[in-house]
């Protein structure tokens, strides 16, 4: 086993940070909400939270953040995304899925996905996630070592995986190579306080039965999450029935890979039997409502999944199909979408939605012992929202306000693992303007190549100027 | 005819304002978009726009706004809302429509809708709309003279109407009184540069045939818009068939009130014949996708309406059922919703959506000669967006970026009728913090009364602490 690169030296244990006089939403098992409360953070851990005495003499040397007019809550958890794709934001929109993927995304990915661009896209994505209140994300892509280094450097928390697939990946000529790479990464990053390496296969229709089973074994061996895109489109569902005689979920059951570490992204097209299988095997779902709407894939049966006790968290998917990483937007859309789809305005009530976006997402990632709520002993992953906004008034019910009225842009300060990584919307570990300039520079090249490809293939050029 | 209260003295004709070096999206008939351009505003009017020479010596005394790293576009048009209801934001959520309306909203409205609270709610709503890029709204409520005074004082543009109904309204004991009031208001505000008074009846199921016909005549007489809630729910559709033998739209046709000044809010449940009638009569639609989703009312057939050439704009409806007034959110949701609902990711492409939110909304309100695009001779209603945001990069297609990635919170500066009403997110004519304190003060009383009512009626109290 390779030696671990990183140790938990990010935050010294004696570091003391206090947030006082804030509205605090805990998402703990008692659903505590205080209109005025404080939080004491020692090192990377929450020491106490609630109506506690934080007099200066009790905490000498503490750094104090005044929370007046602000709301503190756990950071949001994005359970499914592909952060390096941020450089392709808006590259190809309003197209049928197949044309979008095969004629626009795949050709441009094959030319521009390299270590440098992966780091750039990851930085841009982390900037966007911090700005909109996400403190943990679960990613599937390529060049994961590079992604992990950016996560390490920016103070973010992430679960990262190489997307194993039956073809050559940009950084992996064969799936066997990808598998070895995944194992190396698991070991290399095993002691990092904020990085978890997991295992992913792309989808049942792009990966052999053997690859899926081997990947699952690898995930089991190391006790890490196992990700797959599953039952995303009607086409996938129908072709699975044709090809295997099973639904996509039934096919994975036949391979023996459904289990409590499986995170099934999308899970739009499920039969009642599929839902039952998820419940029995403890499978989790990463629900990406905006991507599913935008690509016209369908609506995941979230109320039915929740009714069976299946763990469901929210994901944004990659920005090439969303086109943003703002989970506040995603939860607002989800709360409305399922009311419409169920013809029942009581489903996915605001409290359920906020729990799904925090502790629920943490459960999906197997991190609920560490994050997802503000409780003593948990890692200090929290966001501070500015309530001095017209849409933040009046407050009748804090969950309703958060889901239906507030926005990612209300997030002012972000603390991850006890460390302030964004303060008053300023990034501590990211050069914002340099990042935007660099993104536009790379985009100019991609745009130029896109124009060439569109001429070459007789396709419409989707870009301007 | 009563004397008009106001004259166009807001902006002196010699006032000169120049925005230079900005990205400019015109929404003109040539779909002009410049990556670097300027706009000259004289008095309340756009004098020139595009790649023009704005050298200082040509415009002595002009105030110059540096548009570097910013995007200028027409302000958004909200074609349907009830701004005073902002004080009820989040009062009752996640409930069936009938319970929401009859057991929560109506009882509390009957006690708290008065001139003072209407002014408060309107101020809070205008603050929220300016912050998220709306420069014109179309409202139906009560105490319209009070609403108009707030619009006048805050620099906003609005089309306002008393909601005529067969019952006693808070400021009108009978519909006849309401009708006289509407006419008085039309005359009183007739010369105001930013206020248009229109005529509204609440809905076919709350207003007699005579009231609907009289209101339509009044609107025709003064050449102002005529608003109605129409075909919002399946219940309304079914009951209309039972009661009148017609669909809601067919019923209005039988009354002879369908016409080019009619703005039919919602229009969710339409038959192909209804859509044909809309097209023939030139009826406009105010489409409120988020409200319709949240209350599980259904999805308006917007692609079919557009295909027939029906004018469609976006509305937020009131915040009691949305719960915000952010049109950027609304258009993002709409673009995704219709792709899902049509099972076709090409419908409501980004350019169509942006046009609907600007010039399209202006057409719905009969104001497209004055607003909705950045063209010489038009009123200067425009918004300046900050592009120094992670989600604003990279830019491949400006329409896609605006619809799928950017947010209301990116709006930094707002100009209405040539006047800067919000600059760098600071309001020129609103006391922001006083507003929030007052909103919470009124909400505390509403909350207290809500608790009493819930005890009295054996209902669940939906609020906290």
Interface residues (C-beta under 8 A of the other chain):
Chain A: X33 X35 X87 X89 X90 X91 X93 X94 X95 X96 X97 X100 X124 X125 X127 X128 X131 X132 X290 X292 X293 X294 X295 X296 X298 X299 X319 X322 X323 X324 X325 X326 X329 X332 X333 X335 X336 X337 X339 X340 X342 X343 X344 X345 X346 X349 X350 X387 X388 X389 X390 X391 X392 X393 X394 X395 X396 X397 X398 X400 X401 X404 X405 X407 X408 X409 X410 X432 X433 X435 X436 X439 X440 X442 X443 X446 X447 X450 X462 X463 X464 X465
Chain B: X33 X35 X87 X89 X90 X91 X93 X94 X95 X96 X97 X100 X124 X125 X127 X128 X131 X132 X290 X292 X293 X294 X295 X296 X298 X299 X319 X322 X323 X324 X325 X326 X329 X332 X333 X335 X336 X337 X339 X340 X342 X343 X344 X345 X346 X349 X350 X387 X388 X389 X390 X391 X392 X393 X394 X395 X396 X397 X398 X400 X401 X404 X405 X407 X408 X409 X410 X432 X433 X435 X436 X439 X440 X442 X443 X446 X447 X450 X462 X463 X464 X465
